[in-house]
């Protein structure tokens, strides 16, 4: 009897839980399908479409499509190997389709089709090259996916104007989930970005050093030092803004203050960094957190004052979809939210993309947290049949330097090099020696220089064995490194290396150039000539606290049982200026197009190169011929121009 009673009680409790869960779900569905004014959503669509037209021409690369996609030996880094760039000028058509699609989004013309026409080539170009990824490009792709499923075309659109059953002066209502989906996306972006900044490097002020000297902080420098601005305003302030902005926008009492802070924040970012339309899109999307009816009233007031439109708005009864469709839509929103919460931490699963930073940079929202300054990139090719070895220019076949920091792209670059040398493909090996400094640490190797990357193992699901870890136990030197660089005019280069490894350092060949090598920790053996081969003959052993002057070519081998760290101080004896990179590892300190390989975000907006007209002309003629073939087929049959532009593609 007692067992039967327990079973009955258990079944009863299960029914209660099931009934309560069903009730909660029904309330959620009803809440998400409450009607809201759609004019604010239409305004967001127009703003997004306008900004994405600019983005298509600029950061997406329509202006530079020929240089980016049409060089025959260019190396690309697709997420999936089967995603290849279209041959020849067909990439121009992809850009033309993307621009025409986003123009349709902007005007609300054949809205769903326009969203697809924009989104498909956008994601294709995005997936075709990981080296150009960043978080805001990922955000733009998500936003077009969100807009494509909303009813943002019910107001202020060509589609609405062409629909006779819906008067153009009557605002259409949209379900609340249209706004909620956008709110969820931006809340996750801000909140996860704040969580990612809960990182010692960021909170201690090492991620974005020297921004306190930027002119945008001039008013602050009347009251605070540049170092104070760097730490407390840039880093701590940025952490607090990201972490709490989403919450501040969700509550009516804190929303006005949060909006002012975010507008200032995004405006300063637009001034300091070359990050395209990202700050403008974030600023333009802030009204999504406001009450739609209030925003609609404000927008209608503006429209009436500009166009003198005094027509009274008419209400249209909102007709929700069937209950089954409602449940499916709400389930889709919940799944999308869960996916967006998982992806920033998906590096737990995709360990092959992990290195000094976790996961691929692009969907993790760790904006500006990890900045690597690359000091040396040496790519050596060995031909085992011809007994030849030579070095490659790391920038010769690529447009940027992000590939140098990720194991998956290093592997892809090695494969690209082999493909560009078919006569050596089966008999070659490729090694790389890359030195970088993460957030002001010592410059150290990223890759094992003795591993043949062409044949090295790599899997997206397991850690990369030939990527070298950060030497974190030397982090206590970092405050001293930062102070030394700030308080001296000498060119100081700080290096750390692993036991048993040798680095070939090149001081300036002139005899009046001297580089002082001082060992900070561990022990090294210094050879004054490359020909000594790294043995003990003729080597000068230095331990912690010792230093010596070196000139010309020399070898530095770490002989201690633990990693060593040392500093080069380059000076000129004959009254000249200090030689940048003297004693360093093939150092190039530039960050622009002058040969530098720094991956730090640019704090200065450089002049952009002019757009190529060839791609525009091809796309224009191809679209014109397709239009003529569709609407005037007899003309195309008699005229030779319809197919001319496709020859030689």
Secondary structure as GFF3:
##gff-version 3
##sequence-region A 1 649
A	DSSP	alpha_helix	2	32	.	.	.	ID=ss1
A	DSSP	beta_strand	35	37	.	.	.	ID=ss2
A	DSSP	alpha_helix	39	57	.	.	.	ID=ss3
A	DSSP	alpha_helix	65	69	.	.	.	ID=ss4
A	DSSP	alpha_helix	90	107	.	.	.	ID=ss5
A	DSSP	alpha_helix	111	128	.	.	.	ID=ss6
A	DSSP	three_ten_helix	130	132	.	.	.	ID=ss7
A	DSSP	alpha_helix	135	149	.	.	.	ID=ss8
A	DSSP	alpha_helix	158	162	.	.	.	ID=ss9
A	DSSP	beta_strand	173	175	.	.	.	ID=ss10
A	DSSP	alpha_helix	177	196	.	.	.	ID=ss11
A	DSSP	alpha_helix	200	203	.	.	.	ID=ss12
A	DSSP	three_ten_helix	211	213	.	.	.	ID=ss13
A	DSSP	three_ten_helix	215	217	.	.	.	ID=ss14
A	DSSP	alpha_helix	218	221	.	.	.	ID=ss15
A	DSSP	alpha_helix	226	228	.	.	.	ID=ss16
A	DSSP	pi_helix	229	236	.	.	.	ID=ss17
A	DSSP	alpha_helix	237	250	.	.	.	ID=ss18
A	DSSP	alpha_helix	252	272	.	.	.	ID=ss19
A	DSSP	alpha_helix	278	284	.	.	.	ID=ss20
A	DSSP	three_ten_helix	286	289	.	.	.	ID=ss21
A	DSSP	alpha_helix	292	307	.	.	.	ID=ss22
A	DSSP	alpha_helix	323	343	.	.	.	ID=ss23
A	DSSP	three_ten_helix	346	348	.	.	.	ID=ss24
A	DSSP	three_ten_helix	351	353	.	.	.	ID=ss25
A	DSSP	beta_strand	372	383	.	.	.	ID=ss26
A	DSSP	beta_strand	388	392	.	.	.	ID=ss27
A	DSSP	three_ten_helix	402	405	.	.	.	ID=ss28
A	DSSP	alpha_helix	407	419	.	.	.	ID=ss29
A	DSSP	three_ten_helix	425	427	.	.	.	ID=ss30
A	DSSP	beta_strand	428	438	.	.	.	ID=ss31
A	DSSP	beta_strand	444	445	.	.	.	ID=ss32
A	DSSP	three_ten_helix	472	477	.	.	.	ID=ss33
A	DSSP	alpha_helix	478	486	.	.	.	ID=ss34
A	DSSP	beta_strand	491	497	.	.	.	ID=ss35
A	DSSP	beta_strand	502	506	.	.	.	ID=ss36
A	DSSP	beta_strand	513	521	.	.	.	ID=ss37
A	DSSP	beta_strand	523	527	.	.	.	ID=ss38
A	DSSP	three_ten_helix	530	532	.	.	.	ID=ss39
A	DSSP	beta_strand	540	543	.	.	.	ID=ss40
A	DSSP	beta_strand	547	550	.	.	.	ID=ss41
A	DSSP	beta_strand	553	558	.	.	.	ID=ss42
A	DSSP	beta_strand	564	572	.	.	.	ID=ss43
A	DSSP	alpha_helix	613	631	.	.	.	ID=ss44
A	DSSP	alpha_helix	633	638	.	.	.	ID=ss45
A	DSSP	alpha_helix	641	644	.	.	.	ID=ss46
###
